[in-house]
Amino acid sequence: MTSKADAGSACGRKRSAPQSRSHPEPASAVFAGLSTLTPGQEIRINPADGRTMTLVVYAADNFPRDDLSDDLVYAGTPDAQLRLITCGGSYDRSRQRYRENTVIYAPLKTSATGG
């Protein structure tokens, strides 16, 4: 998975950098394939400063929509990490929303300047 980092993200800083996206139209959404990521897969991010950052997925979790743990997702970390958060689970048509949130955890492996 490769992505351009949002201007407000904290990529490369020694803490988590949560990125959240909703996908009402699953096939066209930015994070539509997030639930297919598994531990060991790499994520590459290209921030505006020209670096290529490589992160490695170490965990993927699903949480009931109303039970997403702020401590697990937004807490500080001893190293630079990324949290990818999106809708998950089955779609509740009566409430027009997904029943779960999918969270991917990935620490920074490398950061290199393009050239």
Secondary structure, DSSP 8 states (H G I E B T S, - for coil): -EEE--TT--TTSSSEEEEEE--SSGGGSTTTTGGG--TT-EEEEE-TTSEEEEEE--EEEEEEGGG--HHHHHS--SS-EEEEEEEEEEEETTTTEEEEEEEEEEEEEEEEE--
